[in-house]
Amino acid sequence: MPNASDGLRTSDRWLPLGGAGLLVVAILVFPSLAPNPYILSTGVIVLNWAVLATSWNFVGGFTGYLSLGHGALAGLGGYATGLLVAKADLPSFVALVVAALLVAALAIPIGFAALRVRGASFVIVSIALVLILLLVFQSWSSLTGGSRGLVVPRPFPGMLRPEHHRVFFFLFGGLLLLALLTWWLLDRSRFGMGLKAIREDEDKAESLGTPTFAYKLTVFVVSAAFTALAGGLYALWFGDLDPVFQFSVLTGSYIVLMALLGGVRNLFGPLLGALIVGIALEYFKVQFGNSPLHLVTTGLLLGLVVMVMPDGVIPSLVSVVRRLRGREQSSIRELSAADLAERRRRERAEARS
Amino acid sequence: MTLRTNKLRKAFGGVVALDGVDVEFRPGKVNALIGPNGSGKTTFFNCVTGMIKPDTGQILYGGKDLTGRAPHVVARAGVGRTFQLCRVFPRMTAVENVLAAVRPGGLLHGLRGAHRRTETERAHRWLTRLGIEHLADAEARTLSWGQQKLLELAGVLMAEPRTILLDEPAGGVNPALLDRIGALVRELNAEGRTFVIVEHNMDLVMSISDHIVVFDRGRPIAAGPPALIRADERVLGAYLGV
């Protein structure tokens, strides 16, 4: 009898490994190739987007729940890290880990409430989370600094800017690899199979015995922890937090766009989306300053993706390649007894040879 | 394991779908649940399997109270079901559809890698038995309606339920497949599984059922073996208005 994994093509097995290898090389080489500190800082921003989009994909990709509230989880991670460093004098990277654990703990009640609803209702609840936290962090100025912002002490005070960017580029790269590895492990696990069943048909999954709510909540907490790590690392890198930017619906929208563009069912989909959208955003900011052109372009891109490539770039490319290699299944016709006998005879002959 | 309900009631606004249903399905038999459209058959299935909560009443399975329990709890208690409009996981392959019914025993077990060889082999055996093994690696959405019906049943069987509720298994399938489904139900029943079947195809119902319960206006009006039901005037009245 064949194994489930036997159905996978050899190329499918090696693609994640090849992709990860390529990514490691790119992360190691890019800082040396970056012509100036600005390009290097852009690399840090793009990697931050890639971690955020990959973290979002734990929920969006596996369960199909489209959260626009992940910007708020990143903001919470950033503020928690900043406050633990600035007010509790914790070492920067201890603060980062503690902050991620705190956000993961907070994600349990948030998820408990939000994941009870599906579809558009879940999207609205996730937006409400961003708006509520924006109000809280703006008005609680005695703790958060309010609209004046929060200055986060740097982890490497004596380090010059270019070196600072280089170190954080590697840190974000490491975090991205960890997020991708975790996603890949979940993808091939039984737990992941249950999550994907939820994405396909939640009621049916539950009728087969999958405790859907527990599954959704667990993966939401994992996603929140990675998102908080990305937000916290950003706070340590950038050194200044403002509630308007940390708790923005736009952040969540960009994350969703990146994941959809690359392909939510694919390990590297959100990373590819982050590379495209992240670089485009920086380009538009440099070319057109603070004009709303980048927002218009982003909106157009989202519309285009939904209409032309609803599955994203990677699945569309994979589909084209498979068609070109003639691997698409040509017929689903039921086999006759003669077909089956012929097939078994062929299999026996192959086994003998 | 006997499936029994006591005074089961469910209303949607002013419409009473189930009106105090007292019914018992025989363990180890092929039971059928028939009745005109809107008589409450599917609502009954949905209540029993936890998809909707009854307003009042009790659902007992082997003496265990399943009233208002979540669908996955009902499934783990040993009650599997198919849906009136066949439901598969469209973007998963046929074998993945079947493997999705494997229950991870706790989170650590669930985090283990791909399914064990024994589980995968069992999934392929079910596909073979239902005649769709050649489609194991095809995405479920590419299968025909009849093949999806068989795949849905394979998934349910993979979960190893003792009692299987089939909601209109003959709906939209060709006559050859209809015969195959009927024979399959009989085979699986002979292996010890209990069936409760909602079906409008009376030929199929009468040919495979041991025990038939008839619903009308949200309550049972008759119960017994096929020969008795066929001659029951209340049943004729409910179906034919005579």
Interface residues (C-beta under 8 A of the other chain):
Chain A: M1 P2 N3 A4 S5 G7 L185 L186 R188 S189 R190 F191 M193 G194 K196 A197 E200 D201 D203 K204 A205 E206 S207 L208 G209 T210 P211 T212 F213 T218 R265 Q329 I332 E334 L335 D339 L340 R343
Chain B: T49 M51 A70 P71 H72 A75 R76 G80 R81 F83 R87 V88 F89 P90 R91 M92 T93 V95 E96 L99 A100 A101 V102 R103 P104 L107 H109 G110 L111 R112 G113 A114 H115 R117 T120 E121 A123 H124 R125 G131 I132 H134 L135 A136 D137 A138 T142 L143 S144 G146 Q147 G155 V156 A159
